[in-house]
Amino acid sequence: MKETIAMASDHAGYEYKEMLKLHLETKGFRVKDFGTYSTEANRFKGGRHRRRINKIDL
């Protein structure tokens, strides 16, 4: 069973996250990506947007 690593970043860290994700996958890890999915800045109504990550999500 492969180990799973959860990853996330804001738009400023997107490119670095993608490089790190590729590196981890080549080392045999499974990566669960929780975003962001581009370099475009997102502004959420009401301030910061948070998502709770549970074991079941992995």
Secondary structure as UniProt FT lines:
FT   STRAND          4..7
FT   HELIX           11..13
FT   HELIX           14..26
FT   TURN            27..28
FT   STRAND          30..33
FT   TURN            45..46
FT   HELIX           55..57
//
